[in-house]
Amino acid sequence: MKVRQVEGEIEYVNADEKFVNHYFGLEDDLQVIAESINKDAHVSRALEAYWGLRLIRQDPWECLISYICATYKSIPAIKHMLNNMAQKFGEKQVLDGNNFYTFPECKALAAATEQDLIGCGLGYRAKYVLTTAKKIREDNFDFEALRKLPYLETKKVLMQFSGVGAKVADCVLLFSLGKSEAFPVDVWVKRVILNHYGEKLSPEVLQRIEKSESLSTGDYERLNRFGRSYFGKYAGYAQEYLYHYERITV
């Protein structure tokens, strides 16, 4: 499959139209979403700056393992880890004379050793990935069943896996399971809230978050609840627009 964007159009070959529409979120009504999340002048500016941004719908297994690997790592380092795992455990594909490798299936990672994964650059994450892969394999875990569960219930299920905290769970919920109310909070989203929505937090919470480099579990959930309560059913879309807008205005 080959996909590219030419101005406002997506061109693709060897791909099913239904898959492309689903994967790139082309079925989402951006006008309806914008009207829902446009709660204030700041998010309005973010919508204007990045109009057209959509949420992808990644495969849940791939999304879960990718975000476990992403913990406390830069984007280049994450790409390096995932590429190494694909080359070692995925299937080789040749397209236009170039070699590519598929994302490893669960059974492949479940059969790996911790040293194999450490060799791919995962470090301490190797144990998390291996433990999670084995559990999913042994339990014959059904990701599709999660789509039918409410947001909070689905989040609790995901957080039972090794290496999955609240933020990783929220990312998987938003980017692969269609839970558009999920509101992942990272350092940039924390800045968004402190810089533009601080008056909506209690003075005690605001002061504590301003002084702390990392969020406690309780403070993460407070910011997450704020995002979901304030922006509503499409809070995840608000998160993405605000995240990207904050990065260009700092």
N, C-alpha and C positions, 0 to 999 in steps of 0.2 A: 504494500500500500504506500502511495506517495500522496502527500497533502501539502498545499501551499496556499498562502493568502495573497491575492493580487488586489491591492486597494481594498475595497469593501466586499470582495467576493472570495469564496473558498473554492479552490480547484483540487480535484483528487482523482486518482486512478486506482483500479483494483481494490475498491472499497465499496461497501454497501451504504447506500444513502441514509438508511435508518441509523446505522452505526455512527456515521459522521455527524448527523444531527444530534444524536444523543451524547456522544463523546464531547463535542464542543459546545454543548448547551444551547444549540440553535433553536431548540423547542421552547426555551424560556422567553417569555414576553417581557422584554426589557422595559417597555413603557409602563406596564403594570407594576413591575418591580420597583422602578424609579419612583413612581407615585407613592408606593408603600413606604419606602425608606427615606424619602426626602423630608426629613423632620426639621432641618435647620439650614442656615446659610452655609455652614462649613461642608456638610455632606452634599449640598447642592453644587458647590464649587468642585468637589471631587467627582461628582457625576458628570459635570460638564467637561472636566479635564480628561476623563477616561471613558467617555461614552462609547459603548460597544463592547466593553470588557464583559466576559462571560465566565462562568464556572465550568470547568471540565468535569467529566464523569469517568474517572479512572477506574480500572479494575480494582475491586476492594482488596484482594490479596496483595497485588503489587503496591497499592497505596499504603497499606498497613506496614509492610516490610520497609518501604522507602522512608516512611516517617519515623520508624524506629531507628533507622540508620541516620536520620537527619538531626537527631538530638545533639545540640551543642556543636554543630558542624557548619562550616561555610558551604555555599552552593557548589563551588568547584570541588571541594572534598567529598560532598555527597555524590556528585556525578562520578567521581573517581571510584568510590566504593561500589556504586551500582553497576558501573561499566565492568569493573573487575568481577563482580558476582555473575553478571550476564555471560561474560566470556568463559568463566570457569564452569558454570552450572546451567547456562541456557543452551538453546539450540542455534547453531549457525545458520544464517540466511544470507543469500547472495542477491543483491539488487543492483542492477546497472553496473555490475562488475565490482561492487563494493561489499565487504563482509559486515554483516550486522549480527547481533545476538539477541535472542528473545529474553525476556525477563524469566528467571528461573521458576519452574513450577514448585509447588509446595513439597512434593515428594522428593525433589532433587535437593532442596535445602534441608529437609528433615533427615536425609541420609548423609549429610555432610558432617564433618568434625568441626569442633570449635576452632582448631588450628587452621583448618581450611579457610574459615571465614575471617579469622584474624589476618591470614595471608592476603585477604582481599582489602585489608585496610580498615576493618570494622572496629578493631580494638575491643573495649569492654562490651560493645554492642553485639559482638559475635554470640555471646551467651544468650542474650535476649532473642536474637533472631532464631537461633537454633532451638531454644526452648519453645518459642511460639510456633515455629514450623512443625515441630514434633507434635504439639498439642492439637493443632489444626488437622494434621494428618491422622492422628490416632482417633480423634473425635469425629472425623469426617464432617468438620464444621461447615455449616451452610451459611455463607455470607448473604445470600439472597433473602433468607428468612428475616434478616435484620431490617430490611426495607419496610417491613410491615409493622415493626415495633415503634413506639413513641421515642422521641429523641432521648430523653433521660434514661429510659430503659436500655436503649441500644448502647448508650455511652457506658453504662455500668457493665454490660457484656464485654465490650472491647477492652475496658480497663482491667479485666481479669487476665489478659494476656501479658506475658513478661515484657517489660520495657515500654508498656503503654500507660502513660499518665493522661491527665485531663486534656492537655494540649494536643498530644498525638491523636487521642480519640476524637477530639473535635475536628481535626484536619481530615481524618478518615471519613467521618460522618459527612462533612461538607463536600469533599472533593471526590467521593466515590459512592456514597450511599444516598445521596439526594436529600439529606437533611438540611434544608436551606436556612433553618433557624440556628444552626451551629455557629458559634462565634469564637474561633480560635484567638487566643491572646498571646502574642509574642512581644518582643521588645518594642517593635514599631507601633503595634496596636495599643500597648501600654502608653506610649508617648502621645498617641492620638487622644486617648482618654484624659491624660493629665493636662495636655495643652488646650483641649477644646471642650471637655465635658467634666472638668474637675468639680464644678459647682453641683454636680448631680451625685457626688460622693459625700459621705460624712467627713467632717474635718479630720477626725481621727484616722480613718482609712486613707484619706488623701495624703496626710503627712507621712504615714508609715510607708506607703507605696513610693512616694517621692524620695525617701531616704534609702530604700532598699534596691539593690541592683537586680535581684531576682524576686519573683513573686512566690509567696507561700501558697500552699494548696488552698487555704481559705481565701486569700486575696485574689487568686486566679479565679475562683468560683464567683467572687463578688463582681469582678469586672466582666466575667462571662455572663452573669445574670443581668448586669446592666445592659450589655449589648443586646441580649435577646429580648429584654423587656422594652427597651427604648425603640429599637428598630423593628421588632416584630418578626413575622414569619420568614422574612427575607434578610434577617440580620447578617447572614453569611455574605450576601452580596454587598451590604453596607461595609462589612469588614474589609473586603477586597478593594473596594473603591477608596476607602479611607487609608488603608495600608499603602497603596501605591501613591496616593496624593501626598501623604506625609513624607514619603521618601524624596519627593522632588521639591518640597517646600522647606526642608530643614536647612 
